[in-house]
Amino acid sequence: MSHKLQLETPEGQREIELAPGEERRSLTELLSRHGHPLNTRCGGRGLCGGCEVGLRAGGLRHLTSGAAVAPAPGDKLRACQLRPDGAAEITVPARSMLKHEPSIVAEFKINVPWARDPLDPTARFGAAVDVGTTTVALLLADLATGKVVGEASAFNAQIRFGEDVLTRIQRCDQSPAAVQQMQRAVAVETIQPLLEAACTQAGVAAADVGVMTVAANTTMQHLLAGVDPGPLGVHPFKPVFLEHRIYAPAELGLAFGGSGAKVHLLPGPAAYVGADLAAGVIATGLLYDEGPVLLVDVGTNGEIIAKVGDRLVGCATAAGPAFEGAGLTNGTRGVKGAIERIRLQGDPYAVELGVIGGEARPIGICGSAYVDFLWEGRRRGLLQQNGRFAPDFVVRAGAAVQADEYGQKLQLHARGASGPVWISEVDISRLLQAKAAIAAGINTLLSLLGVAAADVKTLYLAGGFGLHLSLEHAIGCGLLPGFTPAQIQVVGNTSLGGAFLALNDRSLLAEMQSACTRLESIELNLQPGFEDAYIDELMLP
């Protein structure tokens, strides 16, 4: 005897006649087989709310316990955990329908399916923003289609107050006016012009943008909200807030939308593992993976999250902005004119450069090229283990190596856009400190979980510079110690990716909040062995 499922979907009424034996299958499998796939981003393990449905009439049973489920108004039932029990009438909300496959959008990769169920159903356009310590990226989305229609990025104007979060926190302690100054710098001077640029690109008026989501580290969230981040600078590093917050644009110094427009600051788990990482946990699909899996964000603050089974742990390392080019003699972001590839020859000294856009006169060196230099320099005998230039190489290099009051420096290009392009021993020292912080953080977190690098199923490498990185060189110079290129998936700006997802699929915001409550935040400096690991990693392999 066959039974029928009556479906009510946003696309209308549907009827499915079940063949004999099909009633033993899960609802998600059944609906997929009959052309109505649901969001099962956790692989049908009941860990997410992607496949929630309602039961109007008839019966369902739990797959494992066999317990009966009766109709109840407002119930949200996870279809992957249920099977039909005779005929049933089921409602499928828009957000549970699989409308989007994993994709690369702008400069990030999304590994989970998502639905068109916008955070603000009344808004036609929305903006997603990643506020980094060094850079801010914004994209404009058409919420009716989920398509990106405009994008823009720039340096965070707060840089003039200090390159890292600790410097900016200290500035707030020293001057009561600094919090408002920094709020203005990020909102009025950075986000607002980016929004206007993206709107111009899309042919959209800022008044038509009804909602904005912001993912950022915890300090940046505080400063955007105009909240003093002082408590983050002293033990026990207690943030004023971590929860999801909603503001009218004008409260933050922004101008867009009508009277109902809102800015959503996304939730974060801890003082130094912020909303940017919570967003990444969702966008990569790490939250739904049994593991062992890692998310490594090599930004201004090196942040790492690991998941093994049900355990989710995270930490931050004081990596500094070196891999974004900040604070280095000729450092720059990965923009047109930046040197992105370096190949070296030691005897005789020769250098071959790859420049973004093929420009004849490079503007500087970006992060991927610095990683190349560490690997090539050590492999070709230019660099000693401590990062200093090898004495015999200095003799061979002649005028290519010069000394100033800060030490020795090597010329990579004689006629850059602003004169010769150099890399100095001071630059190398800063790069090694950033490399060591990230590598020691990874090793300490894995050791805490009883996992070796070889056991990790996937390392999701986030951050803009990872998009252009040679994985072989990152492993070879010790930035990602003990891994193989096959284990690493480059996912780009997953903070922006998570903000984009929250904008378009409100259920993912709820899952982000759930991840925040589950995550254990680890203070690396309190972990035995971290300091020794850091000192070891200051050397080049």
Sequence and secondary structure as in RCSB ss.txt:
>XXXX:A:sequence
MSHKLQLETPEGQREIELAPGEERRSLTELLSRHGHPLNTRCGGRGLCGGCEVGLRAGGLRHLTSGAAVAPAPGD
KLRACQLRPDGAAEITVPARSMLKHEPSIVAEFKINVPWARDPLDPTARFGAAVDVGTTTVALLLADLATGKVVG
EASAFNAQIRFGEDVLTRIQRCDQSPAAVQQMQRAVAVETIQPLLEAACTQAGVAAADVGVMTVAANTTMQHLLA
GVDPGPLGVHPFKPVFLEHRIYAPAELGLAFGGSGAKVHLLPGPAAYVGADLAAGVIATGLLYDEGPVLLVDVGT
NGEIIAKVGDRLVGCATAAGPAFEGAGLTNGTRGVKGAIERIRLQGDPYAVELGVIGGEARPIGICGSAYVDFLW
EGRRRGLLQQNGRFAPDFVVRAGAAVQADEYGQKLQLHARGASGPVWISEVDISRLLQAKAAIAAGINTLLSLLG
VAAADVKTLYLAGGFGLHLSLEHAIGCGLLPGFTPAQIQVVGNTSLGGAFLALNDRSLLAEMQSACTRLESIELN
LQPGFEDAYIDELMLP
>XXXX:A:secstr
   EEEEEETTEEEEEE  TTGGGS HHHHHHHTT  B  TT SSS SSTTEEEEEEEEEEETTT  EE   TT 
 EEGGGEEEEEEEEEE  GGGB  B SEEETTEEE S B SB SSTT SEEEEEEE SSEEEEEEEETTTTEEEE
EEEEE GGGGG SSHHHHHHHHHH TTHHHHHHHHHIIIIIHHHHHHHHHHHT  GGGEEEEEEEE HHHHHHHH
T   GGGGSTT   S  S EEE HHHHT   S TT EEEE   SSSSS HHHHHHHHHTSGGG  S EEEEEESS
SEEEEEEETTEEEEEEE   SGGGTTTSTTB  S TTEEEEEEEEETTEEEEEEEGGG SS  EE HHHHHHHHH
HHHHTTSB TTSSB HHHHHHHGGGEEEETTEEEEEEEEEETTEEEEEEHHHHHHHHHHHHHHHHHHHHHHHHTT
  GGG SEEEEESGGGGG  HHHHHHTTSSTT  GGGEEEEE HHHHHHHHHHHBHHHHHHHHHHHHH EE  GG
GSTTHHHHHHHHTS  
